[in-house]
Amino acid sequence: MVGEHLSGGTVPRLLLLNPFLWEDGQLHSRPLSGKTVAWLLGAPVTLEEMNYLRQHGFSALEHRFEEAQPDLFDLGRMSAG
């Protein structure tokens, strides 16, 4: 998805996450017109991170992110996976 619009980047996919960068409580799921609206953060990830996610699960990738502290806004960053 990202790779289709970004030439030369290292993060061609998006992983949808709870918006953990904004922990002030403003972006929690909310009912709206009889439906629940959930806010999500689209975090760009490398192919290696996607493969790691598929092999080891989300918790393991999340642990890798916590250890490596990648800059999720850097579309040319190295893989944490």
VMD Tcl script that builds the backbone (N, CA, C; Angstrom):
set m [mol new atoms 243]
animate dup $m
set s [atomselect $m all]
$s set {name element resname resid chain x y z} {
  {N N MET 1 A 0.826 -1.186 0.000}
  {CA C MET 1 A 0.000 0.000 0.000}
  {C C MET 1 A 0.874 1.256 0.000}
  {N N VAL 2 A 1.748 1.392 0.977}
  {CA C VAL 2 A 2.626 2.557 1.036}
  {C C VAL 2 A 3.606 2.519 -0.128}
  {N N GLY 3 A 4.110 1.316 -0.434}
  {CA C GLY 3 A 5.087 1.149 -1.496}
  {C C GLY 3 A 4.599 1.603 -2.858}
  {N N GLU 4 A 3.293 1.564 -3.080}
  {CA C GLU 4 A 2.731 2.004 -4.356}
  {C C GLU 4 A 2.848 3.510 -4.543}
  {N N HIS 5 A 2.989 4.246 -3.434}
  {CA C HIS 5 A 3.008 5.702 -3.489}
  {C C HIS 5 A 4.340 6.304 -3.064}
  {N N LEU 6 A 5.281 5.456 -2.677}
  {CA C LEU 6 A 6.562 5.940 -2.168}
  {C C LEU 6 A 7.695 5.244 -2.888}
  {N N SER 7 A 8.469 5.994 -3.600}
  {CA C SER 7 A 9.603 5.434 -4.315}
  {C C SER 7 A 10.840 5.472 -3.423}
  {N N GLY 8 A 11.492 4.323 -3.243}
  {CA C GLY 8 A 12.733 4.273 -2.490}
  {C C GLY 8 A 12.565 4.125 -1.000}
  {N N GLY 9 A 11.355 3.999 -0.492}
  {CA C GLY 9 A 11.140 3.814 0.941}
  {C C GLY 9 A 11.369 2.361 1.346}
  {N N THR 10 A 11.511 2.135 2.629}
  {CA C THR 10 A 11.741 0.773 3.130}
  {C C THR 10 A 10.510 0.193 3.806}
  {N N VAL 11 A 9.411 0.917 3.825}
  {CA C VAL 11 A 8.214 0.486 4.552}
  {C C VAL 11 A 6.999 0.442 3.617}
  {N N PRO 12 A 6.871 -0.620 2.832}
  {CA C PRO 12 A 5.826 -0.661 1.813}
  {C C PRO 12 A 4.437 -1.070 2.307}
  {N N ARG 13 A 4.277 -1.399 3.581}
  {CA C ARG 13 A 2.981 -1.860 4.092}
  {C C ARG 13 A 2.559 -1.026 5.290}
  {N N LEU 14 A 1.247 -1.071 5.596}
  {CA C LEU 14 A 0.717 -0.415 6.790}
  {C C LEU 14 A 0.178 -1.466 7.741}
  {N N LEU 15 A 0.487 -1.294 9.015}
  {CA C LEU 15 A -0.063 -2.129 10.069}
  {C C LEU 15 A -1.012 -1.243 10.864}
  {N N LEU 16 A -2.279 -1.646 10.972}
  {CA C LEU 16 A -3.264 -0.844 11.690}
  {C C LEU 16 A -3.219 -1.198 13.168}
  {N N LEU 17 A -3.021 -0.179 14.003}
  {CA C LEU 17 A -2.851 -0.352 15.439}
  {C C LEU 17 A -3.772 0.576 16.204}
  {N N ASN 18 A -3.958 0.273 17.496}
  {CA C ASN 18 A -4.594 1.247 18.362}
  {C C ASN 18 A -3.668 2.458 18.416}
  {N N PRO 19 A -4.207 3.656 18.512}
  {CA C PRO 19 A -3.377 4.868 18.463}
  {C C PRO 19 A -2.584 5.077 19.757}
  {N N PHE 20 A -1.575 4.237 19.982}
  {CA C PHE 20 A -0.816 4.249 21.233}
  {C C PHE 20 A 0.035 5.508 21.392}
  {N N LEU 21 A 0.294 6.222 20.322}
  {CA C LEU 21 A 1.100 7.440 20.428}
  {C C LEU 21 A 0.357 8.566 21.132}
  {N N TRP 22 A -0.949 8.465 21.193}
  {CA C TRP 22 A -1.770 9.483 21.827}
  {C C TRP 22 A -2.531 8.835 22.971}
  {N N GLU 23 A -1.904 8.791 24.133}
  {CA C GLU 23 A -2.476 8.104 25.287}
  {C C GLU 23 A -3.288 9.031 26.176}
  {N N ASP 24 A -3.721 10.153 25.653}
  {CA C ASP 24 A -4.473 11.104 26.477}
  {C C ASP 24 A -5.948 10.739 26.587}
  {N N GLY 25 A -6.342 9.619 25.981}
  {CA C GLY 25 A -7.719 9.162 26.103}
  {C C GLY 25 A -8.683 9.750 25.103}
  {N N GLN 26 A -8.228 10.571 24.197}
  {CA C GLN 26 A -9.120 11.238 23.263}
  {C C GLN 26 A -9.507 10.370 22.070}
  {N N LEU 27 A -8.747 9.305 21.800}
  {CA C LEU 27 A -8.997 8.519 20.586}
  {C C LEU 27 A -9.495 7.100 20.872}
  {N N HIS 28 A -10.249 6.926 21.928}
  {CA C HIS 28 A -10.818 5.611 22.224}
  {C C HIS 28 A -12.035 5.372 21.331}
  {N N SER 29 A -12.407 4.100 21.189}
  {CA C SER 29 A -13.613 3.758 20.422}
  {C C SER 29 A -14.816 4.444 21.054}
  {N N ARG 30 A -15.737 4.882 20.173}
  {CA C ARG 30 A -16.911 5.598 20.652}
  {C C ARG 30 A -18.133 5.187 19.847}
  {N N PRO 31 A -19.286 5.144 20.503}
  {CA C PRO 31 A -20.518 4.912 19.752}
  {C C PRO 31 A -20.898 6.171 18.990}
  {N N LEU 32 A -21.365 5.967 17.767}
  {CA C LEU 32 A -21.782 7.096 16.935}
  {C C LEU 32 A -22.901 6.624 16.021}
  {N N SER 33 A -24.053 7.176 16.179}
  {CA C SER 33 A -25.223 6.832 15.359}
  {C C SER 33 A -25.491 5.328 15.345}
  {N N GLY 34 A -25.383 4.704 16.500}
  {CA C GLY 34 A -25.689 3.289 16.607}
  {C C GLY 34 A -24.567 2.357 16.180}
  {N N LYS 35 A -23.417 2.897 15.828}
  {CA C LYS 35 A -22.262 2.085 15.435}
  {C C LYS 35 A -21.080 2.485 16.301}
  {N N THR 36 A -20.084 1.615 16.356}
  {CA C THR 36 A -18.879 1.930 17.106}
  {C C THR 36 A -17.790 2.387 16.148}
  {N N VAL 37 A -17.205 3.535 16.451}
  {CA C VAL 37 A -16.114 4.080 15.654}
  {C C VAL 37 A -14.821 3.835 16.421}
  {N N ALA 38 A -13.862 3.186 15.760}
  {CA C ALA 38 A -12.564 2.926 16.378}
  {C C ALA 38 A -11.494 3.677 15.598}
  {N N TRP 39 A -10.708 4.464 16.284}
  {CA C TRP 39 A -9.609 5.179 15.665}
  {C C TRP 39 A -8.425 4.238 15.552}
  {N N LEU 40 A -7.744 4.271 14.441}
  {CA C LEU 40 A -6.590 3.412 14.221}
  {C C LEU 40 A -5.401 4.240 13.746}
  {N N LEU 41 A -4.221 3.745 14.065}
  {CA C LEU 41 A -2.972 4.335 13.615}
  {C C LEU 41 A -2.421 3.444 12.518}
  {N N GLY 42 A -2.167 3.994 11.353}
  {CA C GLY 42 A -1.542 3.236 10.267}
  {C C GLY 42 A -0.034 3.389 10.371}
  {N N ALA 43 A 0.633 2.359 10.896}
  {CA C ALA 43 A 2.082 2.413 11.080}
  {C C ALA 43 A 2.764 1.744 9.889}
  {N N PRO 44 A 3.597 2.462 9.152}
  {CA C PRO 44 A 4.323 1.857 8.039}
  {C C PRO 44 A 5.303 0.807 8.558}
  {N N VAL 45 A 5.325 -0.361 7.929}
  {CA C VAL 45 A 6.217 -1.447 8.350}
  {C C VAL 45 A 6.973 -2.014 7.157}
  {N N THR 46 A 8.127 -2.602 7.451}
  {CA C THR 46 A 8.944 -3.230 6.423}
  {C C THR 46 A 8.399 -4.618 6.102}
  {N N LEU 47 A 8.847 -5.189 4.991}
  {CA C LEU 47 A 8.443 -6.556 4.653}
  {C C LEU 47 A 8.931 -7.537 5.708}
  {N N GLU 48 A 10.129 -7.297 6.258}
  {CA C GLU 48 A 10.659 -8.163 7.301}
  {C C GLU 48 A 9.771 -8.137 8.540}
  {N N GLU 49 A 9.280 -6.956 8.888}
  {CA C GLU 49 A 8.386 -6.843 10.048}
  {C C GLU 49 A 7.063 -7.552 9.789}
  {N N MET 50 A 6.537 -7.440 8.578}
  {CA C MET 50 A 5.291 -8.158 8.244}
  {C C MET 50 A 5.503 -9.664 8.315}
  {N N ASN 51 A 6.627 -10.142 7.800}
  {CA C ASN 51 A 6.923 -11.572 7.879}
  {C C ASN 51 A 7.085 -12.021 9.328}
  {N N TYR 52 A 7.755 -11.212 10.130}
  {CA C TYR 52 A 7.924 -11.528 11.550}
  {C C TYR 52 A 6.559 -11.596 12.236}
  {N N LEU 53 A 5.683 -10.663 11.911}
  {CA C LEU 53 A 4.327 -10.654 12.460}
  {C C LEU 53 A 3.598 -11.945 12.098}
  {N N ARG 54 A 3.674 -12.353 10.854}
  {CA C ARG 54 A 2.992 -13.585 10.410}
  {C C ARG 54 A 3.541 -14.820 11.111}
  {N N GLN 55 A 4.844 -14.857 11.345}
  {CA C GLN 55 A 5.476 -16.033 11.956}
  {C C GLN 55 A 5.335 -16.078 13.470}
  {N N HIS 56 A 5.392 -14.909 14.118}
  {CA C HIS 56 A 5.481 -14.890 15.580}
  {C C HIS 56 A 4.303 -14.216 16.281}
  {N N GLY 57 A 3.456 -13.530 15.521}
  {CA C GLY 57 A 2.289 -12.887 16.110}
  {C C GLY 57 A 2.525 -11.431 16.478}
  {N N PHE 58 A 1.421 -10.768 16.756}
  {CA C PHE 58 A 1.463 -9.327 17.017}
  {C C PHE 58 A 2.240 -8.995 18.288}
  {N N SER 59 A 2.037 -9.767 19.354}
  {CA C SER 59 A 2.719 -9.469 20.623}
  {C C SER 59 A 4.231 -9.496 20.467}
  {N N ALA 60 A 4.733 -10.453 19.700}
  {CA C ALA 60 A 6.177 -10.547 19.485}
  {C C ALA 60 A 6.691 -9.351 18.693}
  {N N LEU 61 A 5.947 -8.925 17.668}
  {CA C LEU 61 A 6.360 -7.746 16.899}
  {C C LEU 61 A 6.291 -6.502 17.765}
  {N N GLU 62 A 5.253 -6.398 18.561}
  {CA C GLU 62 A 5.123 -5.258 19.465}
  {C C GLU 62 A 6.321 -5.206 20.426}
  {N N HIS 63 A 6.759 -6.349 20.918}
  {CA C HIS 63 A 7.937 -6.425 21.789}
  {C C HIS 63 A 9.192 -5.953 21.044}
  {N N ARG 64 A 9.322 -6.364 19.782}
  {CA C ARG 64 A 10.449 -5.897 18.959}
  {C C ARG 64 A 10.433 -4.379 18.814}
  {N N PHE 65 A 9.250 -3.827 18.574}
  {CA C PHE 65 A 9.129 -2.373 18.452}
  {C C PHE 65 A 9.515 -1.683 19.767}
  {N N GLU 66 A 9.091 -2.251 20.894}
  {CA C GLU 66 A 9.428 -1.667 22.187}
  {C C GLU 66 A 10.936 -1.680 22.411}
  {N N GLU 67 A 11.599 -2.766 22.004}
  {CA C GLU 67 A 13.042 -2.869 22.170}
  {C C GLU 67 A 13.795 -1.924 21.236}
  {N N ALA 68 A 13.405 -1.913 19.962}
  {CA C ALA 68 A 14.134 -1.152 18.943}
  {C C ALA 68 A 13.757 0.334 18.913}
  {N N GLN 69 A 12.557 0.667 19.382}
  {CA C GLN 69 A 12.063 2.050 19.347}
  {C C GLN 69 A 12.224 2.682 17.958}
  {N N PRO 70 A 11.682 2.027 16.899}
  {CA C PRO 70 A 11.827 2.603 15.558}
  {C C PRO 70 A 11.036 3.896 15.424}
  {N N ASP 71 A 11.532 4.785 14.590}
  {CA C ASP 71 A 10.820 6.022 14.280}
  {C C ASP 71 A 9.763 5.686 13.231}
  {N N LEU 72 A 8.532 5.507 13.662}
  {CA C LEU 72 A 7.462 5.089 12.757}
  {C C LEU 72 A 7.120 6.142 11.716}
  {N N PHE 73 A 7.627 7.352 11.875}
  {CA C PHE 73 A 7.382 8.403 10.892}
  {C C PHE 73 A 8.470 8.457 9.822}
  {N N ASP 74 A 9.533 7.682 9.997}
  {CA C ASP 74 A 10.646 7.637 9.040}
  {C C ASP 74 A 10.353 6.557 8.011}
  {N N LEU 75 A 9.981 6.959 6.795}
  {CA C LEU 75 A 9.602 6.005 5.760}
  {C C LEU 75 A 10.811 5.337 5.111}
  {N N GLY 76 A 12.010 5.679 5.546}
  {CA C GLY 76 A 13.223 5.050 5.045}
  {C C GLY 76 A 13.993 4.336 6.146}
  {N N ARG 77 A 13.313 4.034 7.258}
  {CA C ARG 77 A 13.991 3.456 8.432}
  {C C ARG 77 A 14.383 2.006 8.216}
  {N N MET 78 A 15.286 1.555 9.078}
  {CA C MET 78 A 15.707 0.153 9.077}
  {C C MET 78 A 14.612 -0.682 9.750}
  {N N SER 79 A 14.607 -1.968 9.445}
  {CA C SER 79 A 13.613 -2.878 10.016}
  {C C SER 79 A 13.923 -3.195 11.473}
  {N N ALA 80 A 12.878 -3.287 12.272}
  {CA C ALA 80 A 13.007 -3.731 13.662}
  {C C ALA 80 A 12.741 -5.227 13.765}
  {N N GLY 81 A 12.299 -5.843 12.688}
  {CA C GLY 81 A 11.928 -7.262 12.688}
  {C C GLY 81 A 12.966 -8.069 12.140}
}
mol reanalyze $m
mol bondsrecalc $m
mol representation Tube
mol addrep $m
